């Protein structure tokens, strides 16, 4: 019986694409290729191989320990997260259509890979590896489209802070610019970085569209156009790799930590989402009221609000993420409500035909967040969940007037508990993915809880008598 790996290798048109990549390798002088895939946290993992071995890699793939999908990290007890040293090795096979030379090194290219279980496994040999978050998103999107005729398109708003470097090359907790929001002069201070990011982004297929200086030290947002969810996730990962390279070249540190500074805005990564049927936007208003999405759009909002607690564990996926929620006054969305252009709610209709999911930050793994949003909206559509009327008031004023509004989880531990109780969102982390994610993130929360911080010392060192 043919395996998932067999069918992947034998896919129609694959041999022609492999041959086309060889022609590009030879014509463009490529000598080295990175074979890459994202881990559970969105880090880019993989292997580098001389380009002479392209055909062999394309048909046989490379092997790497299963634990690479969890960064090969150990937990606080010294155990490897997700998979122990006795586990088999995954097989990574390149997707030739994603082959892309690196614009900063003309001899090197990268290619995204699909991950499979080892061919010799006794159970499910050569099946898709379910701890491959990138592969999971592609399969979940395909299942959603096959069932409903709809697919998710998304745009990301990656905010980041460019920090100064110390003399030893490590990042300083000091931004390159002042925290002046939308200030062109501060934006201009970062123009050499911006030019280089845009140049590399365009060379790697990102349709760079706009940017601005945000209101934290060294904080900018550079946007690229929206696309199908699986492509946007790849584009965001590529964007991050580009920023790291530009930082190396220009002597600055690209910081994607959600909240490195208190008292100024955090690094968000709002997801602008819409569901499409073919080339028709299924969220577009059906009445003269341009502020009200279609019925499918309303049900989708209802699904996200229904599962917002569990979604938060996936989209605000670090301990530091919750500093963003507690530093009030900086538009961080903490209330499970929705409205048109209302930045005090977790969801806002940002324009006719799309809405903005706001409870997501710059450390997000987009493959997990997009899959989880598909599952939440799918449930909302199937169950016809009513999100209620949109909130047009500032949510704080609405609550002072007596409105009862539920908060999203305000600690990472509470968010993980919400995920553990939510069977719908857990389906966005199928098979080994949920086990690996929870092992990694429970350990992250426990390590924080087991740490004495500077705050502890300052607060309690001289507590008595």
N, C-alpha and C positions, 0 to 999 in steps of 0.2 A: 504494500500500500504506500502511495506517495505521501511524503511528509510535508509539513509547511515549508521546510527548507528546500525540498525537491521542487515544489511548485514555484517557489520564489525564483530559483535558478533557471527554471524552464519557462518563465513568463514570456509571453509573446513580445517580441521586439527587443528583448534584453540583449541578445547577442549583437544586434546591430548597434545598440547604445554602447556596449563594451568596445566594439571596434571603433566607434566614433571617438571615444575617450582616448584610445591609443593614437588616433590621428592627431588629436589635440596635444597629447603628451609629446609626440615627436615634433610637431610643428612649433610648439611654444617653448620647447626646451625644458620641460618639467623633469626633474630628476628624483623628486621625493614626494610622497603622498601621506597625509594624515588621514587615517581611517577612524572616524569619531562617532560617539553617541553620548547622550546626556545621562548623568546619574540621577539618583532620587532627588538630589538637591539642585539639579540643573548644572552641575559642573560638567565640563566636556572631557570625556575619557576616551581612550583608544590607543592606537599604535601608529608608529611611523614606519613606512616601508619604502625602499627604493622603487622608483617607477618602473624599473625593468620587470618587476614581478606583478604588474597590474593584472594581466590575464589570469594568472594563478589565484590571486587574491579575489578577483571577481567571481571565480567559479568555486573555489574551495573555502575562501574566507580566512580569517585569523582566529586564534583562540586566546581567551583572556579569562581570568577567574571570574566566577559569578559575582563575587564580592565587589568587583569594579563598579557594579551598578549602585553600590552603597559607598563609593569612594574608598573602598578597602579600609574603612575606619573600624576601630574597636570601641566598645562601649565602656562605661565607667568600671565595669568588672573585668575588663581585659578580653572580653569575647568579641570576635568579629561580628559586625552587624550584618544581619540577613543571611549570610552563608559562612560556614566555618571552613578551615583549611582543607577539610576532607571532601568538600564539594567539587563537582566537576567544573569544566571550563566551558564558557559560552562560545558560540561561533558567531562572529560578526561578518556580515556580507555587505559589500558596498552597494548603494543605489546609484548607478552610473549617471542618472539624470541630475544628481546633485553635485557632480564634480565641478570644482571651482578653483582656479589658480588664486593664490594669495597675492593681492596687489602690492604688498610690501616686500615680497620675496618671489621674484619671477621664476625661481626653480622649484617652488613648493606649491602643492595644491592640497585641497581638503575634499573629502567626500563623506556624506552621512551614511551610516550603516544601520541595517536591521539586525537585531540580535535573536539568536535561536538557542535552544537547549542543545547540549552536546549530542552528537550523532549516536554515541554509544550508551546513552542513558537507558536504564531499564524501563523507566516510565516516561512516556511521551518523548521518545527520542526525536531530535531535530524539530521539535515544535517551537512555535514562537515563544520567546522568553518573556514571561509576564512581568518581570521586574524591569523590562525595557519600557520606560515611560513614553518614549517617542513612538514606539510601535503601538503601544496601547492607545494613544490618542488617535492614530490613523485608523485603527480598527474600530474604536468607539464611534468616530465620525462616520465611518462606512456603515456601521450597524444602524446608527440613527437615521442616516439618509435612506437606507434600504427600507426601514420601517415606516418613516414619516414622509419621505420625499424632501425633507428639509436638511440643510447643513448649516453649520455655524461659520460665519465670517467674523473676524475680530481685528481690531487695531489695538496696539499697546502704546501707552504713554510713559516711556521709561525715564524717570527722573534719576539723577545721579549727582554726586558731588565730586568735583575735582579738587583734590587736596595737594598741598605742598609736600615735598619730600625733604626729609632730614639729610644731613650730610652723609649718614651711613646708608642712604637709599631707602630707608623705611618710611612709611607714610606718617605725616604729622597730622594731629587733629586740628587742622587749620586750613580753611578753604583758600583757594587761589584768588577768589574775589570776595567782595562784600555782599551781605545778604539783602540786596536791593531788588525786589521783584519787578520783572519786566523792564529793567533798566538797560537801555541799549549800550551805555558806556561800559557797564560791567560785562555785558554780553560780548562787547568788543575785546575786552581783556582776554577772553577765551577764544578769540577768533582763530588763532593758529591751530588750536585743538579742533575747533568746529570744522574748519576747512579740511583738515586731514581726515576726520571721521566721515564727513560727507563724501570726500573723494573715494575713500576705501569702501564705504557703504554702497555707493553707486556702482563701483567696479564689481562688487559681489552680489549685485542684483536687487539691492534695497532701493525702493523708490522714495528717497529722502524728500520730505515735503515742507516741514517748518520746524521752528525751534524758538526758545526764549530762555531768558535768565529767570530762575525761580527765586523764592525768598529765603534761601539758606546760603551759607558761605560756599562759594564755588559751585552752586547748584544750577544745572541747566537741564532742559528737556529737549531732545532732538527726536522728531517723529519721522516715521516712515509709513507708507500707505498700508491700509488694511488689506487682508486677503483671507482665504480659507484658514481656519484655525490652525491646522497642522503646518501651513506655510508661515503663518505669523509667528508661531512658536520657534520654528527654525530661524526666522529672520531676527527675532529678539536674541536668540543665542548667538547668532553671527554678529549682531550689533555689539554684544558684550565682548566678544573676542576682539573685535575691531578696536573698541575703546581700550582694552588692555594693551594692545600693540601700540596704539597712539600714545598712551601713557609712557610706555618704555622709550619711545622715540623722543618725546618732548619733555620728559622729566617731571611728570605729574602723576598722581595716583587716582584712577577712576574708582570711586567708592560707591558700591551698590548696597552697603549696609542701610537698613531701613531708617534708623534713627541714631546717627552718630553725634548729633548735637541736640540738647534740650533748648527750648525757648525759641526755636525756629522750625519751619516746616520740615517734615520727614521726606524721605524718598518714596514716593508712591509709584505705582505702575498701573494706573487705571486701565481697565479693559473695556473698550467700546465694542459692543456686540450686537449682532443682528442675525436673524435666521432667514435663509434664502431658499426658495424653491426654483432650482435652475438659476436663471439670471434675474429672478423677480424677488425683490425684498418683501418678505412676508410680514414685516413689522410696520410697513407703511400705514398711516392712518386710513381708516375706511369711511370716515365722516369728514365734515368740514372743520372739525376741531383738530387742528394740526398738532396739538399738544398731547393727544390721546393715541396711543399705539393701536394697532389692529387687535382683534380678539385673540389671535395666536400670540401676539406680543404681550397682551395682558396676562394670559395664562403662563407664559414664560416667566414674566415678572413674579407671578404668584408662586411658581416653582422655586425661584431663587430665594424669595423671602421665606418660604417654608423650610428651606434647607440652609439658611444663612449661617447658623451656628456651626454646622459641620463644614460648610464651605470655607469658613474662616480659618480652620486648621490647615487647609490646603493653600489658601491664598495669602494668609499672614502666618507664614510657616516657620518663624523663628521666635525665640524668647524676646529678642529685641523689637520684633514687630509690634509688640503691645505697648512699648514706650510711645509709639506714634499715637496710639489710641488714648493714652492717659494724658498726653500733653495737650490739654484742651485749648481751644481758640485758634487752631491751625487747620480747620476744615477736615480733620480726620473723621471719617464716617463711623459712628458707633451705634446708630439706631436703625433697626430693621424696618425701614419704611421707604417709600419712593415718591418722586415728584418730578415735575418738569423743571429742568434747570435749577434744581434745589440741591445745593452742595452740602446741606446738613443731613442728608439721608444717604443710606448705603447704596441706593440706586437712584439715578436721575436720568430722565429722558433728555439726552444731550442735544438731540436734533430729531426731526421727523424720520422715523425708520431705524433708529438705533438708540440704545441706552447704555449708560456708563455704569459698570460695576466698580465701586470705589474702595471696597474693603480688601485691597490688594496692594502689596508693596514691592519694592525693587528687588527683593531677594527671592521672589516667587519663581518656582519652576513652572514655566508656561505650559508645558505638556500636561502636567497634573491639573493646573487651574482650568485650562480649556476643556479637558475631559470632564472635570467635576461640574463645570457650568453646563455642558451638554446634558449630563445626567439630571441636573436640577430642572432645567427647562423641559426636558423630555417628560419628566414626572408631572410638571405643572400642566403641560399640554394634555397628557393622557388623563389626568384627574380633573382637568378644567378648574384649576385653582384660581380663585378670585383674589387679586391683590388688594382689593378695597379701593377707595377713592384716592387719587394722588394728593399728597400733602403740599399745599402751596405756601404755607407759612414756614418761617424758620422753625425747625423742629423743637428748639428750646422754648420758643414762645408758645408753640402748640401744646407742649407738655405743661407749661405754666397755666394754660387755659384748661387743663384737665385731661388732655389726650393721654391714653395709656399706650406706650410704645415700648416694645421689648428691645433690650440692648443686645448687641452681639457679644460673644465671649470676650472678657476683658483680660484674661490671662491665657497663656499658651496651654496650660494644663486643662483649663475648662474647655478650650476649643477641641483639644484631643478627646476629651470625654464626649463632647457633642458628636464628633466624627465616629467614635466607637459605637454610639447609639443610633446612627443613621445608616440604614441598609442601602438606601438609594445612592448616597454619595460614595459609600464603600465600593459600589459597583464600578466607580470610575478608577478604582485601584484594584484591578482583578488579579486573581491568583496570588503569586508571590508579592505583588506590588504592595498590597495593603500590609502584609507582614513586615516587609522591609521598611516601608515608610514609618509604621508605628514603632518598630524597634529603634530606628534612627531617632525619631522625634521624641519618643518617651525618654530615651536616654539623654537627649539634649535638655529636656525639661528637668529631669532628675539631677543632671550635673549642675544645672543652675541652682536648683533648690539645695544642693549639697555644698554650695560655695559661699564662703564669707567674702562679702564685697566691701568696697570702700565705704559705701553707705552704712553697712553694719558697724564698721569700726567707728565712724564718725558719730553714729547715733548712740552706740551702746558701750563704747570703751570705758567711759567714765560714768556709767549708769547709776552706781551706788557708792557711798551712802548718800 
